[in-house]
Amino acid sequence: MLHVVVKEAEPTRMTTPARPRRVPRRNSVLERLLLAALDEMKAVNIKLLDVRELTDIADAMIVASGTSDRHVRAIAQRVVEKAREAGQRPLGIEGERDGEWVLVDLQDVLLHVMLPRVREFYSIEQLWEAPAAKPRRASSSAPRRRASTRAAAP
């Protein structure tokens, strides 16, 4: 004999799955150290960007401005000194000679110190804060235009 067991269906819920909660970001010791050094050197318009979700090269990017090329170089040098005192050796320093835009790579944190005009021109904050672009869908109902192969009449 064949026994059939019938289970009652569980009631279905019309809910959406819970979204994972984003963990609030805490500034690392290195970030706090760099922000304090920037404040000490009177850097202007300091901005901390969380780029963990966007790239693997760093967890954070700090962008700051100096009032002159000499000020930009001095800010970058002071930040490097403070980082070395804390045991963080920079992987690289670029642009120190010209002083318009100095990049300091401190492994988990990238520091950009720029002149205001250079910062406005490149606007890297907008590049790293921009939402991901949605891919465009090709419309299959729209006819494609063909390039005209006829020669124009003289």
C-alpha positions in Angstrom: 0.0 0.0 0.0 1.0 3.5 -0.8 0.8 6.0 2.0 0.5 9.7 1.0 1.3 12.3 3.5 -0.2 15.7 2.9 1.4 18.7 4.6 -0.5 21.9 4.9 1.2 24.7 3.1 2.6 27.5 5.2 1.0 30.8 4.7 3.1 32.9 2.3 4.1 36.4 3.2 4.2 39.2 0.7 7.2 41.0 2.2 10.6 41.9 0.7 13.7 40.5 2.1 15.5 42.6 4.7 18.4 44.7 3.4 21.7 44.2 5.0 22.4 47.1 7.3 25.5 49.1 6.5 27.9 49.3 9.3 28.7 52.9 10.3 32.2 53.7 9.3 34.7 54.5 12.1 37.8 56.5 11.3 40.9 54.4 11.7 43.8 55.6 13.9 45.8 56.5 10.8 42.9 58.6 9.4 42.5 60.5 12.7 46.3 61.1 12.8 46.2 62.5 9.2 43.2 64.6 9.8 44.9 66.1 13.0 48.1 66.8 11.0 46.0 68.5 8.2 44.2 70.6 10.8 47.5 71.5 12.5 49.0 72.7 9.2 45.9 74.8 8.4 44.8 72.8 5.4 41.5 74.0 4.0 38.4 72.2 2.7 39.4 68.8 4.1 37.2 66.0 2.9 37.3 62.3 4.0 35.9 59.8 1.4 35.0 56.2 2.2 36.0 54.3 -0.9 35.8 50.7 0.5 32.8 49.8 -1.7 34.4 51.4 -4.8 37.9 50.1 -5.0 40.5 47.7 -3.5 43.4 50.1 -3.6 42.4 52.0 -0.4 39.8 52.2 2.3 39.7 56.0 2.4 40.7 59.0 0.5 41.4 62.3 2.1 41.3 65.4 -0.1 42.6 68.8 1.2 43.7 72.1 -0.2 46.6 74.4 0.5 46.8 78.1 -0.2 50.0 78.0 -2.2 52.4 75.5 -3.7 54.7 76.0 -0.7 51.8 75.4 1.6 50.8 72.2 -0.3 54.3 70.8 0.0 54.6 71.7 3.7 51.2 70.0 4.4 52.3 66.8 2.6 55.7 66.7 4.3 54.1 67.2 7.8 51.6 64.4 7.2 54.4 62.1 6.1 56.4 63.0 9.2 53.5 62.2 11.5 52.8 59.0 9.7 56.4 57.9 10.1 56.3 58.7 13.8 53.3 56.5 14.1 55.1 53.6 12.3 53.4 54.0 8.9 55.8 54.2 6.0 54.3 55.8 2.8 54.4 53.6 -0.2 54.9 56.6 -2.4 54.8 60.4 -2.7 54.1 62.0 -6.0 54.0 65.6 -7.1 56.1 67.1 -4.3 58.5 68.9 -6.6 55.8 71.0 -8.4 53.6 71.4 -5.4 50.3 71.8 -7.2 49.0 68.3 -6.4 50.8 66.0 -4.0 49.6 62.4 -3.6 50.7 60.5 -0.5 50.0 56.7 -0.6 49.7 55.4 3.0 48.5 51.9 2.0 44.9 52.1 3.4 44.6 55.8 3.0 45.3 58.0 0.0 46.0 61.7 0.7 45.5 64.3 -2.1 46.7 67.8 -1.2 46.0 70.3 -4.0 45.9 73.9 -4.9 42.2 75.1 -5.0 42.3 75.6 -8.8 43.7 72.2 -9.5 41.2 70.6 -7.1 38.3 72.4 -8.9 39.6 71.4 -12.3 40.0 67.6 -11.6 37.1 67.4 -9.0 38.1 64.0 -7.8 35.6 64.1 -5.0 32.8 64.1 -7.5 34.4 61.2 -9.3 34.6 59.0 -6.2 31.2 60.1 -4.8 29.2 59.7 -8.1 26.6 56.9 -8.0 27.3 54.0 -10.3 25.9 54.6 -13.8 23.1 52.4 -14.9 23.8 50.5 -18.2 21.8 51.8 -21.1 19.4 49.4 -22.8 19.2 49.4 -26.5 15.7 49.9 -27.8 14.8 47.1 -30.1 11.7 48.9 -31.4 13.6 51.9 -32.7 14.9 51.5 -36.3 18.6 51.9 -36.8 19.8 54.6 -39.1 22.0 53.6 -41.9 24.7 55.8 -43.2 23.8 57.3 -46.6 25.9 55.7 -49.4 24.5 57.9 -52.1 26.8 60.7 -53.3 25.3 64.1 -53.1 24.3 65.7 -56.4 26.5 68.5 -57.6 
